[in-house]
Amino acid sequence: MADTKNMSAHAVTAEQKKPRLRVTFRKAAQRDIEPMAKVFQRAFAATNEFTDPVGYLDKARHDGDYRLMVAKDPDGKVAGFVMTDFNSFTRDSIYVSQLAVDPGFQGQGIGRALMKQAENIALKNGFNKIALHVRKDNDN
């Protein structure tokens, strides 16, 4: 099983519209919360109902039921993140409560790679199912 602590992956679209981007995945640290909140706001600008994404993400980072993984580009810029919740639905599944990719990085397979990180987290923690919801108005 893959170690999700410091993991690299290539993320790229099938059409190869954008150049291949190497992103690094790791557990989110305190210093990542503000940049992640900005990604959250940009990714969900049209539908964002959260008035305090910094507080929301910071609370989740400290809550033992959540895991936050951040994807960074080679320059250290936050490209996206995934938040998984161990305390939802059923005992054999985790819930992907948030997945956001900065609009400037969308279309490069980063969302898919973040879902793979969620899968790794699930397997590493003994879960065999992942649940998630996608908003009807989410075209990405």
Disulfide bonds with the S-S distance in Angstrom:
none
